[in-house]
Amino acid sequence: MKLPFAESYRIKMVETIKRSTREERANWIKEANYNLFGLKSDYVFIDLLTDSGTGAMSDKQWSAMMEGDESYAGSRSYYNMKDAIKDILGFDYFIPTHQGRAAENVLYSIIIKEGDILPGNSHFDTTKGHIEFRKAIPVDCTIDEASDTQLEIPFKGNVDIAKLEAVLKKYPKEQIPAVVLTVTNNTAGGQPVSMQNIKEVSALCVKYDVPLQMDSARFAENAYFIKTREEGYADKSMREIVREMFSYADIMTMSSKKDAIVNMGGFVAFKSEELWKSCQKICIMNEGFITYGGMSGRDMNALAQGLHEGTDFEYLETRIKQIEYLGQKLDEYNIPYQRPAGGHAIFVDAKKILTHVPKEEFIAQTLGIELYLEAGVRGVEVGALLADRDPVTHENRYPELELFRLAIPRRTYTNNHMNVIAAALKNVYDRREEITRGYEITYEAPIMRHFTIGLKPAE
Ligand SMILES: *Cc1c(COP(=O)(O)O)cnc(C)c1O
């Protein structure tokens, strides 16, 4: 008999989580103004709001914490991080920051000016926020196939090369500070970008003399998909694939809370010594001295160790197979989601489920509230709330897809939890015809409104 798959680790420490009643949850979500970010975590049974900073560190990472060097300047921990970034990713220069968006702030404060254009595949929400805040424009050049959730193709996060070239042709290079390639493409469903596509994007960047920035939060998951799906990579090691991916990048921004498996941290890395130097002042003003940025020594140590573990094939296989497992459960119940299953999350296709809720009443958010009420499972909306208003016209933007993201924290939940999530979704799915109204906005911030939005049931 063929042996079934099992996790490549065992459990050494546990944390209790609490169940609740439907009645309690109905009160709690009302108090939170129907914003899932507004819930106390104690009110959540299975928390899939994000896979960012929510993973379990290993025994080796915890022992690296004990050895953290808290010197203000030139600490051993800084050099541990520098060595890991050089060995694994191939960058000579870097600045530690407190998380990914801080890396964006350090970089974009230097390279972006008003009116600039930053093309790429789907920009992450904080990336888009940092670009639009500086009155520059992110242009999404993701392949059209990414918006057909039922289409099963291996690299749905890819850039449409013709779309990208059109943008590069249209504007002078002085107006394009970088092409932003997000690996994996979070917004499109944690979908990977192929090495072939990375090469083609890089070739265009060379041709038009524009730097390539990789937004690299989930670079290791992307590399796993290249190894398992792309011709010619099956026999390459994870390390070789990662090094090849970054050989095409000039700059990388990193949220270490993802594939470096730490609870807090990030960095921006450079091939150019000159750009590294000009970004240092922004780090000193906003983050801290250049050898710790926004991080303590112990956190830099855990991050360095996390880069090693996060690029280990056995770890990645365990992680990605758990996402696939949840996808298979949803297949059993005929629940539509962005196919194939992504690297860090399942993106449920809310538009295909709640067909009676008008888009003006926030379809994916409505599904998310129903799922919370059903079982205390918390995910996050990737739909019209996240898409926000057009910065010029201030009209609501209604994206083609209304997705509800179930992000799976690393090394945190078991497949029994996946079973509960899938069953809860099935129960909502079974009563989908009865759900006809969504929510309306009672409060919104002028930018990145989804984090703090207030809602009430639509009347
Ligand atoms: C999480 C994330 C960021 C921002 O990082 P934070 O650590 O949350 O500030 C940027 N880009 C991508 C693709 C991400 O997933």
The ligand as a MOL file (V3000), in Angstrom:
LIG
                    3D

  0  0  0     0  0            999 V3000
M  V30 BEGIN CTAB
M  V30 COUNTS 15 15 0 0 0
M  V30 BEGIN ATOM
M  V30 1 C 2.0360 41.1020 3.1320 0
M  V30 2 C 2.4690 41.6460 1.8660 0
M  V30 3 C 3.0410 42.9250 1.7860 0
M  V30 4 C 3.1460 43.8660 2.9620 0
M  V30 5 O 3.8430 43.3050 4.0000 0
M  V30 6 P 3.5220 43.5700 5.5520 0
M  V30 7 O 4.5540 42.7730 6.2560 0
M  V30 8 O 2.1260 43.0970 5.8200 0
M  V30 9 O 3.6560 45.0340 5.7910 0
M  V30 10 C 3.4750 43.3550 0.5460 0
M  V30 11 N 3.3340 42.5890 -0.5420 0
M  V30 12 C 2.7970 41.3570 -0.5080 0
M  V30 13 C 2.6900 40.5350 -1.7450 0
M  V30 14 C 2.3340 40.8430 0.6990 0
M  V30 15 O 1.7630 39.6500 0.7180 0
M  V30 END ATOM
M  V30 BEGIN BOND
M  V30 1 1 1 2
M  V30 2 1 2 3
M  V30 3 2 2 14
M  V30 4 1 3 4
M  V30 5 2 3 10
M  V30 6 1 4 5
M  V30 7 1 5 6
M  V30 8 2 6 7
M  V30 9 1 6 8
M  V30 10 1 6 9
M  V30 11 1 10 11
M  V30 12 2 11 12
M  V30 13 1 12 13
M  V30 14 1 12 14
M  V30 15 1 14 15
M  V30 END BOND
M  V30 END CTAB
M  END
